[in-house]
Structure formats: C-alpha cells, structure tokens
Amino acid sequence: MSVYNLSAEKILLQKIAEGDAYAFKHVFDLYKNKVYSFVVRFVHSRADAEEIVQDTFCTIWQKRDILPNIEHPRNYIYTIVRNKTYTYLNQAAKNQKVLAQLWANMQLEQNDIADLTDLRDSELLLKKGLANLSEQKQQIFKLSRIDGMSHEEIAIQVGLSKSRVKNVIVDVLKYLRHYLAENNINVSISSLLFYFLM
C-alpha cells in the first residue's frame, strides 16, 4: 500500500469513528470483495462466507471508537476477518482439540504480524485437511498426537494391527504436508515434524 493510500484510509477510519456512514460505505466497497475472496477459500458455503463478511464490517462499525488508534487499516480488517473465519471453522470442525493444540504451539514461534498471518492461513488449511480424513484416521491421529498413546495402545482401542496404526499415522502426516504444499502454504517440513512427529 502506498503512503498516500494508507493516509487516505486512516482518514476514512477517523470519519467512521465520528459516525460518517458515507466513509463506512467507502471502506466497505473498497474491501468487501477482497475479504469475501479470502473467506471463500476456507468456507465453501457462499451464504456463510457472505455472513462472515457482513459480520466483519458490523464489528468495524460497532467498535468504531477505536478506529483513530489503528495505524494499518488493512491489517486491522484482515485480522478481524481471519478471527471470524477461524471461529466459524472451529465451531464446525469435529477435531477442535487437535487444532487448538496446533495453533497454541505454532503461535509461540511468531514474532510479527506477517508471520502471524501466514500461520493463521496455515492453521485454517490444516483444519480443512484434517476434516477431509475419515473419522477413523482422525481418531488414530488424535490418540497418537494429542493423547500420547503408543501404537500398541491405539491398536487395541481401535481394533487394528500395530503396523496398520503406524501406517495410518505416516499416511496422515504425508497427506498434511502435500495438502499444505498444494495450497502454497509456507510451513517448513521441520516445523511439521516438530508438531506431529515423536
């Protein structure tokens, strides 16, 4: 963003803080398509994606008193929409505990907003990737990586052989790496190994 545009958008936020509906509409028209394009990458229901977009701008309006303190309008807007998209997926997913652990672990390594943005995108895609797996694979993965059970203990619980359990875990890890790579997410293999491998 150029200095001129940044300054212009900060002025718009100031006007919104003062209750200027025209300035709010200007910001809405400026960002609505960009925000929708981001949301629809993760939320495949167009109606739900549109609702998240509307909710994002409602939040901006409702909390307009803090807008004069916002230094980077674009970052502020995208932070809101990422949080709302994350909340939506978190509520819809069956494996909330798995991804809450992933997010908590990965968040510790982030030092600036750019890294945090990439990480949140990665985490959202991980949620989608895990949700694509069968219930049995999700269960085995959770028992291994969250509950800390051994292959033998898992095999007894799910009624599979120890070697089959091991193969399932390896397959899930390979799938997650491939899924992230396909979506151009820059999470290193070493980071994945840190979070998933024992």
N, C-alpha and C positions, 0 to 999 in steps of 0.2 A: 504494500500500500504506500502511495506517495505521501509526503509530508502534508501536501495540500488536502488530500482526501481525508487523511487522519484528522486534521484540524477541522475540516468541514463536518465530519461525523461527530466529533466531540461537541461541536456547536449544536448539532441536532439533538444529541443526548441532553444537553443543557436545556434546550427548549422543551423537550419531552418532560424533563423534571419539573418544568414550570406549567405543565398541563397542556402543552401545544399538541392538539390532535393531528394537525397537518404534518408536523415534524415526525410524529409517530408513524403516520401512514407512509411518509417518505422512507423511513428506515425499514418498515415492513416490506414495501415494494422493492427496496434495494436488496434485501436478504432472503425473502421468502423462498425463492426458487433454489438458492444455494443451500439453504437449510433443509428444504424438502429433499434435495438430491442426496444430502448426507444421510438423512433419516431412512430413506427408502432403500439404502444399501443394506440395512440391517433389519428393517421392519417391512415385510413384504405385503402387508395389508395397506393398501393406499389410504383407506379410511383412517386407520390407526396412525399412519405416518402424518396425514394432514392434521389429525388431532394433536399430535406431539408438536407440530409446527405452531398451531394456534396457541397451545398451552405455553410454548416458549415465549411468544410475544405478549401473552397475557401476563406472564411473570415479569417481563421487562416493564410493562406499564404499571403493574401493581407495586413494583419496587422502584419506581422512577425517582424516588427521593435520593437514592444512592448514585444515580447516573452522573452527577457532576464530578464524582470522585473516580470515575472509570477512565483510565489512561488509554486503553486499547479497546475500542468498541467491538471490533471483530472478534477478538479473543473472548470478550465477555459474552457475546451472543453464542459463540460456539461452545463455550463452557456450559452454558445453560442447556443447550440442545443435547450435548453429549450426556449430561447428567440425566436428563429426562429420558433419553433413549436407553441408557443403561438401566434406569429404574423400570422401564417398560419390559425390557428383556429379562431382567432379574425376576420380575413378578411372574413372567410367563414360563420361565425355564424350570425344569424339574431338578436340575443339578445346581441349585443356588449355593450350596455349601462349598462345592468344588471351586466355583469361580470366585466366590468371596475370598477363599484362601489364595487363589492365584493373584487376584487383584491386590490383596493385602501384601503379599510377598513382593510383587513387582513394583508396587508403589514406593517401597522403601528405597529403590535404586534411582528414583527420578529426582533431578536437581533443578529442572526448569520447565517452563510451560510447553516448550516444543516437544521435549521428551515425554511429558505427561500426556500430550495429545496423541502421539504415536502409540503410547502404551494403552490408552483407553480404547483406541481403534483396534489394537491387537486383542485386547480383552473381550471386546464385543464380538469379534470374529471367532475367538476361541469358544465363546458361549454358543454361537451358531454351529460351529464344528462339532462340539460335544453333543449338542441336541440332535444332530443328524445320525448319531450312533444308535444301535439297538439298545434296548433297556438293559440287556444282559451285559453288554460291553461297558455301558455307563456304570453299572453296579460293580463290575470287576475293577474298573479303573478307580472308583471311589474307595472300595475296600482296600486297594493297594496303596494309593497315594494320599488319601485323606485319613483313613482309619489305621493305616500302617500294618495291615495284616500280611502275613507271609503267603507265598504262592500255595503252600500246602494247606494253610487255614482257609484260604479262599476256595480252593478246590473242594474241600469238604463241604463248605457252606453252599456253593452253587451247584455241586454235583458234577463237576468236570474233573478231568485229569490235571495233575500239576503242570504237565508240559503244555496242555491246552490253555491253561490260565496264563502262563508265561507268554505264549504266542499272542494271546489276545492283547495283553498289555503292550507288547512290542508293536503290534499292528496299530493300536490306538496312537502311540507316540509317532509312528511313521505318518499316519493319516494327518495328525495335527500339524506336523512340520510341512507336509505337502499342501494342506489347506491354507496355511498362512502364506506360503510361497506363492500359491496361485492368486492370492488376493493382494500381492505386493506389500505385505507387511514386513517391516524390517526388524524382526526379532531374531537375534542370533541363535544358532543351534546350541551354543554353550549355555545360553540363558534357559532354553527349553530343557536341556539336560539338568540344569540346576534345580528347576522346579518340578520335573517329572521323574527323573531317574534316581535310583538309590544306589 
